[in-house]
Amino acid sequence: MAMQFTATATDLFYPFILTRSIADMRMGITTIREKWERLPVTSGEAVDPCLLPGWTDTDRLQNSTDLLRFNDKALREDFMYLTANRDTAVISSTNRITRPEAVFAEEGVVMEHCIINAEAGPVYIGKQAQVMEGSMLRGPVAICEGAVVKMGTRIYGASTIGPCCTVGGELKQVILFGFSNKAHDGYLGDAIVGEWCNFGAGSSNSNVKNTAGPVNLQLANGLRIAAGHKFGLLMGDYSRAAINTAFNTGTTVGVSANVFGAGLTPAFIPSFAWGLEGGRYRLAKAFTDIDNWKKMKGSGLSGAEKQILTHIFETI
């Protein structure tokens, strides 16, 4: 990893670190914090959020992209832990399932006329989740509590659809932390999306360059990291994209950005961006708009969130 300065966690885990600790980032089915809480910790023992329980130093999280790189492994481990010595809720016979022993549904799941293939990895469906008819899931996949998978959605592993997210269209190797919407047709692949984000209808991201060359992601303070030959998008909390937004390969979007404009997006869209022409979101309007979005899912913008957002706004 080429750097011109000593990178900090704020640089390396951008943009998600702006609004949460590393421990509260989601990988697999649960957050890193929830994984550590499974184990007894001796008083005074330090817990390393960059190293999951039982993992070796070679699996240490180095930056945001590693959440996606290790998501397959984390999904399988979380599935084994969460389903051990438990029986799945009854899954309707209208669904077509390959390897049903690797499919687990919590109570309250609504799912009819879907195709689930767990040959390549397990499929976990959380409490009160809804998977609408015609959807196709290919594991390893987690549909977390309260999430909605709309009709005809195609989800490839390794993917995590976080709590209360709504998804549609085609998704491949993605993590949505929670409460975000990619509800319409369009492609989201090799991407990590924070909380309370929204993609307008028809929005898609590229995850491979036309040259098939290496992808270098820009993070905080001009830091660039190598992301392999396939990487699509990092999007921070509260950011939104207008209909038919075309995200370029390896795009990074900060917190509370309103993404709209013609053509492919630039490689880096800062926090509180207003469009792609250098405009800036007014903080008061950002508060109002975020609160409006949160109300759609029965929530609201808290005082603590306002403090965090104000700090981000004042320091960019």
ChimeraX attribute file (.defattr): number of C-alpha atoms within 10 A of each C-alpha:
attribute: neighborCount
match mode: 1-to-1
recipient: residues
	/A:1	7
	/A:2	8
	/A:3	10
	/A:4	8
	/A:5	8
	/A:6	7
	/A:7	13
	/A:8	11
	/A:9	15
	/A:10	17
	/A:11	20
	/A:12	22
	/A:13	23
	/A:14	26
	/A:15	25
	/A:16	25
	/A:17	19
	/A:18	21
	/A:19	19
	/A:20	12
	/A:21	15
	/A:22	22
	/A:23	19
	/A:24	17
	/A:25	21
	/A:26	26
	/A:27	27
	/A:28	28
	/A:29	31
	/A:30	22
	/A:31	17
	/A:32	24
	/A:33	18
	/A:34	14
	/A:35	21
	/A:36	18
	/A:37	11
	/A:38	10
	/A:39	9
	/A:40	7
	/A:41	11
	/A:42	7
	/A:43	6
	/A:44	6
	/A:45	7
	/A:46	8
	/A:47	13
	/A:48	14
	/A:49	18
	/A:50	18
	/A:51	18
	/A:52	19
	/A:53	15
	/A:54	8
	/A:55	10
	/A:56	9
	/A:57	10
	/A:58	7
	/A:59	14
	/A:60	15
	/A:61	19
	/A:62	13
	/A:63	18
	/A:64	23
	/A:65	23
	/A:66	16
	/A:67	22
	/A:68	23
	/A:69	17
	/A:70	16
	/A:71	24
	/A:72	22
	/A:73	15
	/A:74	23
	/A:75	27
	/A:76	21
	/A:77	14
	/A:78	18
	/A:79	23
	/A:80	13
	/A:81	13
	/A:82	13
	/A:83	16
	/A:84	9
	/A:85	8
	/A:86	9
	/A:87	11
	/A:88	17
	/A:89	14
	/A:90	12
	/A:91	18
	/A:92	13
	/A:93	11
	/A:94	12
	/A:95	16
	/A:96	15
	/A:97	18
	/A:98	14
	/A:99	15
	/A:100	16
	/A:101	12
	/A:102	21
	/A:103	24
	/A:104	22
	/A:105	22
	/A:106	20
	/A:107	16
	/A:108	16
	/A:109	21
	/A:110	18
	/A:111	21
	/A:112	18
	/A:113	17
	/A:114	21
	/A:115	19
	/A:116	22
	/A:117	22
	/A:118	22
	/A:119	16
	/A:120	13
	/A:121	21
	/A:122	26
	/A:123	29
	/A:124	28
	/A:125	28
	/A:126	21
	/A:127	19
	/A:128	19
	/A:129	25
	/A:130	23
	/A:131	26
	/A:132	19
	/A:133	19
	/A:134	18
	/A:135	22
	/A:136	22
	/A:137	25
	/A:138	22
	/A:139	25
	/A:140	30
	/A:141	34
	/A:142	30
	/A:143	28
	/A:144	26
	/A:145	24
	/A:146	21
	/A:147	27
	/A:148	24
	/A:149	28
	/A:150	21
	/A:151	19
	/A:152	18
	/A:153	22
	/A:154	20
	/A:155	29
	/A:156	19
	/A:157	23
	/A:158	30
	/A:159	32
	/A:160	31
	/A:161	31
	/A:162	30
	/A:163	25
	/A:164	24
	/A:165	27
	/A:166	25
	/A:167	27
	/A:168	24
	/A:169	23
	/A:170	20
	/A:171	26
	/A:172	19
	/A:173	23
	/A:174	25
	/A:175	28
	/A:176	28
	/A:177	29
	/A:178	24
	/A:179	23
	/A:180	29
	/A:181	23
	/A:182	28
	/A:183	23
	/A:184	20
	/A:185	20
	/A:186	20
	/A:187	19
	/A:188	27
	/A:189	23
	/A:190	25
	/A:191	26
	/A:192	27
	/A:193	28
	/A:194	26
	/A:195	23
	/A:196	23
	/A:197	28
	/A:198	24
	/A:199	23
	/A:200	20
	/A:201	18
	/A:202	17
	/A:203	22
	/A:204	25
	/A:205	23
	/A:206	22
	/A:207	23
	/A:208	20
	/A:209	16
	/A:210	8
	/A:211	7
	/A:212	10
	/A:213	11
	/A:214	15
	/A:215	21
	/A:216	19
	/A:217	23
	/A:218	22
	/A:219	25
	/A:220	19
	/A:221	13
	/A:222	12
	/A:223	19
	/A:224	18
	/A:225	18
	/A:226	14
	/A:227	18
	/A:228	13
	/A:229	17
	/A:230	19
	/A:231	28
	/A:232	27
	/A:233	25
	/A:234	25
	/A:235	26
	/A:236	28
	/A:237	28
	/A:238	28
	/A:239	26
	/A:240	24
	/A:241	22
	/A:242	17
	/A:243	16
	/A:244	18
	/A:245	23
	/A:246	23
	/A:247	24
	/A:248	22
	/A:249	25
	/A:250	27
	/A:251	26
	/A:252	27
	/A:253	30
	/A:254	26
	/A:255	27
	/A:256	28
	/A:257	26
	/A:258	27
	/A:259	24
	/A:260	20
	/A:261	17
	/A:262	11
	/A:263	12
	/A:264	15
	/A:265	21
	/A:266	15
	/A:267	17
	/A:268	19
	/A:269	22
	/A:270	21
	/A:271	26
	/A:272	25
	/A:273	22
	/A:274	19
	/A:275	19
	/A:276	20
	/A:277	11
	/A:278	10
	/A:279	11
	/A:280	16
	/A:281	18
	/A:282	12
	/A:283	16
	/A:284	10
	/A:285	10
	/A:286	19
	/A:287	19
	/A:288	13
	/A:289	15
	/A:290	19
	/A:291	16
	/A:292	15
	/A:293	19
	/A:294	18
	/A:295	12
	/A:296	9
	/A:297	13
	/A:298	8
	/A:299	11
	/A:300	15
	/A:301	16
	/A:302	10
	/A:303	9
	/A:304	9
	/A:305	13
	/A:306	15
	/A:307	11
	/A:308	13
	/A:309	22
	/A:310	14
	/A:311	12
	/A:312	17
	/A:313	17
	/A:314	8
	/A:315	7
	/A:316	9
